[in-house]
Amino acid sequence: MDATDLVDVRGLMVRRGAFRLELPAWRVPPGQVVGVVGPNGAGKTTLLEAIAGLRPVDAGSVRVFGLDPWSRPVEVRSALGFMSDEMALFELRVDRLLRMVSGYYPSWDGEFAERLVERFAIDTRRKTAELSHGQGTRLRLLLAMAFRPRLLVLDEPAAGLDLSGRRRLLESVLDVVRDPLRSVLVSSHALHDVERVADRVLVLSSGRVVKEGETAALVGEGRTLEEAVEAWGAA
């Protein structure tokens, strides 16, 4: 593992019922947006959960900041922001929720959080249960970003967002990696959005790696990422 790598995966195997994810070797250096794409059931969420320390591995290793995220969750999650549309939210007013969560992170950036509230058009006076699906998605993203994590892991972050919301999300993702010490992992079915922001892509199908590398080099000229994924048989 390079001393600067944020993620280092070696000989990974994760079972989930009859499904098995296998990833021989993969790493994520700082300063990149990496897209994880593939059809439903490809293993995208399984991989991201293993990286975030939310799922144990059956063989091999995952290291985040040089640490095992399953056995060292506090240290890893203090610098890793994870967001999925399935994450539960405490039933509080949004402003109270933000104050509560900010207390868990010494690196919480209040000014940045305020800018995200404005960018995402979140009404902080409303209770979380009163938010629309799209507003809840934007709030989850804000919570994952506002403490300035070294690694931001997003599992289908565009779910429930309209075109305008997706654009604001992409702008926010790019804001994160303007810092060369930070990276973003993003899994999404919106391949057009992934292609716009991802420096590299990891393409999975049925728990196996189909392609991995720089986005522009893999896709080539004259076709889109979606067309390339279809050509690789991973759509």
Buried (B, 14 or more C-beta within 10 A) or exposed (E): EEEEBBBBBBEBBBEBEEEBBBBEEBBBBBBBBBBBBBBEBBBBBBBBBBBBBBBEBEEBEBBBBEBBBBEBBEBBBBBBBBBBBEBEBEEBBBBEBBBEBBEEBEEBBEEBBEBBBEBBEBEBEBBBEEBEEBBBBBBBBBBBBBBBBBBBBBBBBBBBBEEEBBEBBBEBBEBBBEEEEBBBBBBBBBBEBBBBBBBBBBBBBBBBBBBBEEBBEBBEEEEEBBBBBEEBEBB
